[in-house]
Amino acid sequence: MDVYGKLGVRTIVNAAGFFSHLGSCSLPVEVVEAMASAASRPVDLDELQVAAGEVLADLTRNEAAYVTSGCAAAIALATLACITGGDPARIARLPEGRGLDRTVVMHRAHRIPYDRAVELVGGRILEIGNAMYTLPWELEAALEDSPAAVLWVAGSWLPDTTLTLDETIVRAHASGVPVIVDAAAQLPPLHNLWHFTSELGADLALFSGGKALRGPLASGLMVGRRDLIEAARANGAPHAYLARALRVGKQEICGLIAAVHRFTELDHALLAKRYEEIVERWTFELQSVPGVTVRRAFPNHAGQPVPRLHLCLETGARLRRDELVRRCYEGDPRVAVLRGEGESVYLTPDTLSEDAEAEVVAARLREVLVGSVSSSC
């Protein structure tokens, strides 16, 4: 019996997406091996972070890099870096921060649940614009008061009504204000690892380690300006400051290195072909089920260039979306699918542990859907 079985906890076939509450995805062998090796001996954590940063900076074509305990932790540490500059005297004044510039500017349309990580470490969010648009003068006005940073959230699911990242960077840098990009789910494509920073000029970019990188779930990657990376490190563990609670372990650091190395060497064109084949297979398997329509959707929910299947329950169908999701999740094996708009769900191929799980997902959907049709006759 595996460790989950011993605990009485059921595992999941994840066709929903890289979500933390689902445990994200299974780890590649090389990541597991790196974590097991790291667990075998003690090490100086600060030395390990420095060495890891050098390797990760090289792999991601950035000045510097730093491993965090997740992307939300990266937001918190990036905020601390911009507020304190790594100065111990300034670090000691947080979270109250009297006399420090603690404002982080955000487009209102970019407000997401995870931006509370800014406030967790004493930052104060200043919204500009509204849900419909942001005007250039609104950013300029916010920059006049010398905020600590501008936080720009990348993702195609957000309203396309804000100032572009390019314009935001130009205006912020003209006022000497750094720009942080929350790019948690913006891999693939591979080049995003350096696109926001080395190409567009953002000061820091933050990625989740436990999504497409397939690193440890409790890991995140911060890349960008060397001085700000060093400032983030000065605020983080093992130092006994405000971000001590955001400590990342030696296993996660080494696991993320292995994950990034693997990700940069993948044949992404071949991987994209595999995802298309799985979606085609799902379409073939489910298009004949009465009461549903299926189609390929692109991109995925986070704006990544990954196809997925969109399954819609037709008007008058006895089974409703939430019941479909529940039955899939409560079955054996447990299958997670993503709720879509209206009476629909999405299936994504990139979180599957192996190709055989694609058949498990299709079989479960057919079982639930056909069973519902039969029971209504």
C-alpha positions as CSV (number, residue, x, y, z in Angstrom):
1,M,0.0,0.0,0.0
2,D,1.4,3.5,-0.9
3,V,1.7,6.4,1.5
4,Y,-1.7,7.8,0.6
5,G,-3.4,4.5,1.0
6,K,-2.0,4.1,4.5
7,L,-3.5,7.5,5.3
8,G,-6.9,6.6,3.8
9,V,-6.5,9.4,1.2
10,R,-7.5,8.8,-2.4
11,T,-5.4,9.8,-5.3
12,I,-6.7,11.8,-8.3
13,V,-6.5,11.5,-12.0
14,N,-6.1,15.2,-12.7
15,A,-7.8,16.4,-15.9
16,A,-8.7,19.8,-14.5
17,G,-5.4,21.7,-14.5
18,F,-2.4,22.7,-12.3
19,F,-4.3,23.6,-9.2
20,S,-2.7,23.4,-5.7
21,H,-5.8,22.0,-4.1
22,L,-5.5,19.0,-6.4
23,G,-1.8,18.5,-5.6
24,S,-1.0,19.8,-9.1
25,C,0.7,16.9,-10.9
26,S,2.9,13.9,-10.4
27,L,6.7,14.7,-10.4
28,P,9.0,13.4,-13.1
29,V,11.6,10.8,-12.0
30,E,14.5,13.1,-12.2
31,V,12.8,15.6,-9.9
32,V,12.0,12.9,-7.4
33,E,15.6,11.6,-7.5
34,A,17.0,15.1,-7.0
35,M,14.7,15.6,-3.9
36,A,15.6,12.2,-2.5
37,S,19.3,13.0,-2.9
38,A,18.9,16.4,-1.3
39,A,17.1,14.8,1.7
40,S,20.0,12.5,2.5
41,R,22.4,15.0,4.0
42,P,22.4,18.4,5.8
43,V,23.6,21.4,3.9
44,D,24.1,25.2,4.5
45,L,20.8,26.5,3.2
46,D,22.2,29.9,2.3
47,E,25.1,28.4,0.3
48,L,22.6,26.1,-1.4
49,Q,20.4,29.0,-2.4
50,V,23.3,31.0,-3.9
51,A,24.5,28.0,-5.9
52,A,21.0,27.2,-7.0
53,G,20.4,30.8,-8.1
54,E,23.5,30.7,-10.3
55,V,22.4,27.5,-12.1
56,L,18.8,28.7,-12.5
57,A,19.9,32.1,-13.8
58,D,22.0,30.4,-16.4
59,L,19.1,28.0,-17.4
60,T,16.6,30.9,-17.6
61,R,18.9,33.5,-19.3
62,N,18.6,36.0,-16.4
63,E,21.0,38.0,-14.3
64,A,19.9,36.1,-11.1
65,A,17.4,33.7,-9.7
66,Y,16.0,32.6,-6.4
67,V,13.9,29.6,-5.2
68,T,10.8,30.3,-3.1
69,S,8.2,28.2,-1.4
70,G,5.7,29.0,-4.1
71,C,4.6,31.8,-6.4
72,A,2.6,33.5,-3.6
73,A,5.7,33.4,-1.5
74,A,7.6,34.9,-4.5
75,I,5.1,37.8,-4.6
76,A,5.7,38.4,-0.8
77,L,9.5,38.3,-1.1
78,A,9.6,40.4,-4.3
79,T,7.5,43.0,-2.4
80,L,10.0,42.9,0.5
81,A,12.9,43.2,-1.9
82,C,11.5,46.3,-3.4
83,I,10.5,47.9,-0.1
84,T,13.8,47.2,1.7
85,G,16.4,46.9,-0.9
86,G,17.9,44.2,1.4
87,D,18.9,46.8,4.0
88,P,18.8,45.1,7.4
89,A,17.7,48.4,9.1
90,R,14.8,48.7,6.7
91,I,14.0,45.0,7.0
92,A,13.8,45.3,10.8
93,R,11.1,48.0,10.5
94,L,8.6,45.7,8.8
95,P,5.7,44.9,8.8
96,E,4.8,48.3,10.4
97,G,7.3,50.0,8.1
98,R,7.0,53.6,9.4
99,G,8.8,55.9,7.0
100,L,9.2,53.3,4.2
101,D,7.7,53.4,0.7
102,R,5.4,50.4,1.0
103,T,2.9,51.0,-1.8
104,V,2.6,48.5,-4.6
105,V,0.7,49.8,-7.6
106,M,-1.7,47.4,-9.4
107,H,-4.2,47.7,-12.2
108,R,-7.7,47.1,-10.8
109,A,-8.3,44.6,-13.5
110,H,-5.3,42.7,-12.3
111,R,-6.5,42.1,-8.7
112,I,-6.4,38.4,-8.0
113,P,-6.7,36.5,-4.7
114,Y,-3.0,35.9,-4.5
115,D,-2.1,39.6,-4.4
116,R,-2.9,39.6,-0.7
117,A,0.7,38.2,-0.4
118,V,1.7,41.9,-0.8
119,E,-0.2,42.9,2.3
120,L,1.0,39.8,4.2
121,V,4.5,41.4,4.5
122,G,3.4,45.0,5.1
123,G,2.9,46.2,1.6
124,R,-0.1,48.4,0.6
125,I,-1.8,47.9,-2.7
126,L,-2.8,51.0,-4.6
127,E,-5.3,50.3,-7.4
128,I,-5.3,52.3,-10.6
129,G,-7.9,52.3,-13.3
130,N,-11.1,50.4,-13.1
131,A,-12.5,47.1,-14.4
132,M,-13.0,48.6,-17.9
133,Y,-9.7,50.4,-18.5
134,T,-6.6,52.1,-17.1
135,L,-5.5,55.5,-18.5
136,P,-1.8,56.4,-18.7
137,W,-2.3,59.4,-16.4
138,E,-3.6,57.2,-13.7
139,L,-0.3,55.3,-13.6
140,E,1.7,58.5,-13.8
141,A,-0.2,59.9,-10.9
142,A,0.5,56.8,-8.8
143,L,4.2,57.0,-9.7
144,E,4.6,60.5,-8.4
145,D,4.5,59.3,-4.8
146,S,7.5,57.0,-5.3
147,P,5.8,53.6,-4.7
148,A,7.9,50.6,-3.9
149,A,6.9,48.7,-7.1
150,V,4.3,48.1,-9.7
151,L,2.9,44.5,-9.8
152,W,1.7,43.4,-13.3
153,V,-0.2,40.2,-13.6
154,A,0.3,38.1,-16.8
155,G,-2.6,36.0,-18.0
156,S,-5.0,35.9,-20.9
157,W,-7.9,35.3,-18.6
158,L,-7.6,38.8,-17.3
159,P,-9.4,41.7,-19.0
160,D,-7.4,43.1,-21.8
161,T,-8.1,46.6,-20.7
162,T,-5.0,47.7,-18.8
163,L,-1.9,49.4,-19.9
164,T,0.4,46.9,-21.7
165,L,3.4,45.5,-19.8
166,D,5.7,47.4,-22.3
167,E,4.1,50.7,-21.5
168,T,3.9,50.0,-17.8
169,I,7.6,49.2,-17.7
170,V,8.6,52.4,-19.7
171,R,6.6,54.7,-17.4
172,A,7.6,53.0,-14.2
173,H,11.3,53.0,-15.0
174,A,11.1,56.6,-16.0
175,S,10.2,57.2,-12.4
176,G,12.7,54.8,-11.0
177,V,10.1,52.3,-9.9
178,P,10.7,48.5,-10.4
179,V,8.1,46.3,-12.1
180,I,7.3,42.8,-10.9
181,V,5.5,40.4,-13.2
182,D,3.4,37.7,-11.6
183,A,3.7,35.0,-14.3
184,A,2.7,32.1,-12.1
185,A,1.0,30.0,-14.8
186,Q,2.7,31.5,-17.9
187,L,4.7,28.4,-18.8
188,P,4.7,27.2,-21.5
189,P,6.0,28.8,-23.7
190,L,9.6,28.2,-22.7
191,H,10.8,31.6,-23.7
192,N,8.7,33.3,-21.0
193,L,11.4,32.3,-18.6
194,W,13.4,35.2,-20.0
195,H,10.8,37.1,-22.1
196,F,9.4,39.3,-19.3
197,T,12.8,40.2,-17.9
198,S,15.7,40.0,-20.4
199,E,13.5,41.0,-23.4
200,L,10.8,43.3,-22.1
201,G,12.8,44.8,-19.2
202,A,10.7,43.9,-16.1
203,D,12.8,43.8,-13.0
204,L,11.5,40.6,-11.6
205,A,9.3,37.7,-13.0
206,L,7.7,35.1,-10.8
207,F,6.7,31.6,-11.7
208,S,5.1,28.6,-10.0
209,G,7.4,25.7,-9.6
210,G,4.6,23.2,-9.3
211,K,2.7,23.8,-12.5
212,A,4.1,23.2,-16.0
213,L,7.7,23.1,-14.7
214,R,6.5,20.0,-12.8
215,G,8.7,20.8,-9.9
216,P,7.8,20.4,-6.2
217,L,4.3,21.8,-5.4
218,A,5.8,24.0,-2.6
219,S,8.3,25.8,-4.9
220,G,8.4,29.0,-6.9
221,L,11.0,30.6,-9.2
222,M,12.0,34.3,-9.0
223,V,14.2,35.6,-11.8
224,G,15.5,39.1,-12.8
225,R,17.7,41.9,-11.5
226,R,20.6,40.7,-9.4
227,D,20.3,43.4,-6.7
228,L,16.6,42.7,-6.2
229,I,17.2,38.9,-6.0
230,E,19.9,39.6,-3.4
231,A,17.4,41.8,-1.5
232,A,14.8,39.0,-1.6
233,R,17.4,36.6,-0.3
234,A,18.3,39.0,2.6
235,N,14.6,39.0,3.7
236,G,14.1,35.2,3.4
237,A,15.0,32.1,5.4
238,P,17.3,31.1,6.9
239,H,17.4,34.7,8.1
240,A,15.2,35.4,11.1
241,Y,13.1,38.1,9.5
242,L,9.5,38.6,8.5
243,A,9.7,36.1,5.6
244,R,11.1,33.3,7.8
245,A,7.7,31.6,7.6
246,L,8.1,31.3,3.8
247,R,11.1,29.0,4.1
248,V,11.8,26.6,1.2
249,G,13.5,23.3,2.0
250,K,16.6,21.9,0.5
251,Q,14.6,19.2,-1.2
252,E,12.4,21.7,-3.0
253,I,15.4,23.8,-4.1
254,C,17.1,20.8,-5.6
255,G,13.9,19.5,-7.1
256,L,13.2,22.8,-8.8
257,I,16.7,22.9,-10.3
258,A,16.0,19.4,-11.8
259,A,12.6,20.5,-13.0
260,V,13.8,23.7,-14.7
261,H,16.7,21.8,-16.3
262,R,14.2,19.2,-17.6
263,F,11.8,21.8,-18.9
264,T,14.5,23.7,-20.8
265,E,15.5,20.4,-22.6
266,L,12.0,19.2,-23.4
267,D,11.0,18.9,-27.1
268,H,8.0,21.3,-26.7
269,A,6.8,20.8,-30.2
270,L,6.6,17.0,-29.6
271,L,4.8,17.6,-26.3
272,A,2.3,19.9,-28.0
273,K,1.6,17.2,-30.6
274,R,1.0,14.7,-27.8
275,Y,-1.5,17.0,-26.1
276,E,-3.4,17.5,-29.4
277,E,-3.6,13.7,-29.9
278,I,-5.1,13.3,-26.4
279,V,-7.7,15.9,-27.1
280,E,-8.5,14.3,-30.5
281,R,-8.9,11.0,-28.7
282,W,-11.2,12.5,-26.1
283,T,-13.3,14.1,-28.9
284,F,-13.6,10.7,-30.7
285,E,-14.6,8.9,-27.5
286,L,-17.2,11.4,-26.3
287,Q,-18.7,12.9,-29.4
288,S,-21.2,10.1,-29.8
289,V,-22.6,10.4,-26.3
290,P,-26.2,11.6,-26.4
291,G,-26.9,15.0,-24.9
292,V,-23.4,16.5,-25.1
293,T,-21.4,18.4,-27.7
294,V,-17.6,18.5,-27.6
295,R,-15.0,20.6,-29.3
296,R,-11.3,21.5,-29.0
297,A,-10.7,24.7,-27.1
298,F,-7.5,26.7,-27.2
299,P,-5.6,28.1,-25.2
300,N,-6.2,26.7,-21.7
301,H,-7.7,28.5,-18.7
302,A,-4.4,30.3,-17.9
303,G,-3.7,31.4,-21.4
304,Q,-1.0,28.7,-22.0
305,P,-0.7,27.3,-25.5
306,V,-2.2,24.0,-24.5
307,P,-5.3,22.5,-26.1
308,R,-8.2,21.1,-24.1
309,L,-11.6,19.6,-24.6
310,H,-14.7,21.6,-24.0
311,L,-17.7,19.4,-23.2
312,C,-21.2,21.1,-23.1
313,L,-24.3,19.5,-21.7
314,E,-27.1,20.3,-24.2
315,T,-30.3,22.1,-23.2
316,G,-32.7,19.6,-21.6
317,A,-30.1,17.1,-20.6
318,R,-31.0,15.5,-17.3
319,L,-27.5,15.7,-15.8
320,R,-26.2,19.1,-14.8
321,R,-22.6,20.3,-14.7
322,D,-22.1,20.3,-11.0
323,E,-23.5,16.8,-10.7
324,L,-21.2,15.7,-13.5
325,V,-18.2,17.1,-11.7
326,R,-19.2,15.5,-8.5
327,R,-19.8,12.1,-9.9
328,C,-16.4,12.1,-11.7
329,Y,-14.7,13.2,-8.5
330,E,-16.5,10.7,-6.3
331,G,-16.0,7.7,-8.6
332,D,-13.2,5.1,-8.5
333,P,-10.7,6.2,-9.6
334,R,-11.3,9.8,-8.7
335,V,-11.2,12.0,-11.7
336,A,-11.0,15.8,-11.5
337,V,-12.4,17.9,-14.4
338,L,-12.7,21.7,-14.5
339,R,-16.0,23.6,-14.3
340,G,-16.6,25.7,-17.4
341,E,-19.0,28.5,-18.2
342,G,-22.7,27.5,-18.1
343,E,-23.4,23.8,-18.2
344,S,-19.9,22.8,-19.4
345,V,-16.6,21.3,-18.2
346,Y,-13.1,21.3,-19.6
347,L,-10.6,18.4,-19.8
348,T,-6.9,19.3,-20.0
349,P,-4.2,16.8,-21.1
350,D,-1.1,18.4,-19.7
351,T,-1.7,17.4,-16.0
352,L,-2.1,13.7,-16.7
353,S,0.6,11.5,-15.2
354,E,0.7,9.2,-18.2
355,D,-1.1,8.7,-21.5
356,A,-3.1,5.7,-20.1
357,E,-4.9,8.2,-17.8
358,A,-6.4,9.8,-20.9
359,E,-8.4,6.6,-21.4
360,V,-9.4,6.5,-17.7
361,V,-10.8,10.1,-18.0
362,A,-12.8,9.3,-21.2
363,A,-14.2,6.1,-19.7
364,R,-15.3,7.9,-16.5
365,L,-17.0,10.6,-18.5
366,R,-18.8,8.1,-20.7
367,E,-19.8,6.1,-17.7
368,V,-21.4,9.1,-15.9
369,L,-22.9,10.6,-19.0
370,V,-24.4,7.4,-20.5
371,G,-25.6,6.2,-17.1
372,S,-27.5,9.4,-16.7
373,V,-29.1,9.1,-20.1
374,S,-30.2,5.5,-19.3
375,S,-31.6,6.4,-16.0
376,S,-33.8,9.2,-17.5
377,C,-35.4,6.8,-20.1
